Amino acid sequence: MQQLEQQISSYIAKNLMFDEKAQIPRSESLLELGVMDSTGAMDLVMYLESEFGITVADEELVPENLDSIERIAAFVKRKTTEQVA
């Protein structure tokens, strides 16, 4: 899971913060930190879908799934596990 969190964090730092060296606390709210807005969320979803081969349904676009590195990684792990089963 740590590698997955690192990969997601790296993408967010580079593409949403435009700072490859930015350190994002894994459990902090990306919305509260000002890292991600609605446009950033859609960009992130497109990345997750293409990178991990998952489909994010409209009803899954909620903070419980996408508001921290930790939550995003758990969501991706859950979605990839569901597809294998």
N, C-alpha and C positions, 0 to 999 in steps of 0.2 A: 504494500500500500504506500510505503514511503516513496518508492520510485515513481508511482503514479502521481502522488501529490507534488513531487518535484517537477515532473513533466508539465503538469497543469500550471503550477506556480510560475515556471519559466515562460510558458506561453503568455500568461496574463501580464507578467512583468514586461516582456518584450512588445506585445501587441496592444495592450490596453494602457500601460503606464509609460511605454516608450523608454524604458530604462532596464536593460538586461540584467543589471546588478541589483535591482530593487529587491528587498527582502519583505515578503508578505507573511505576517503571522498566520499560521495554518488554520486557526479557529476564529479569527476575527472576521466580522462582517465586511464583505467587499463593498457593499452599499454604504455602510456607515463610514468606512475609511475613505470613501470618495473614489475608489478604484474603478468601480463599475456602475454604469447607468443602464438604461433600457437598451440603448444601442450597443453598448459593450456586452450586455447579456446575450443579445442576438448573435453578435460576433463569436462569443464564446460557444454558444450552442452549435453554430455552424462548424466550428473547430472540433468540438466533441463528436459530432456526427461523422465528420470526415475522418478524423484521426482514429476513432475507436470503433467505427462501424455500427454506431447505435442510432436509434431514432428517438428524438425527444418530442413527446406529445405536448400539445398546448397545455393540458392540465398538469404537466410536470414542470412547467415554467414557474416555479414557486421558490421562495427563499429557502425552504427546507432542503431543496436539492442544489441550489446554485449560489448561496450567499457566502460561502467560505471555501477555502481550498479543501479543507477536511470534508465538508458536505459534498462538494463537487466530486471528489475522488470516490467517496462512498456511493454516490449516485451512479457514476460510471461503472464501478465494480458491480453494483447491483444489476445494471442494465446489461452488461456483458455476460454476466452469469445467467440471466434470464434467457438470453439469446442462445446460449449453449445448451441449456436444459430442454 
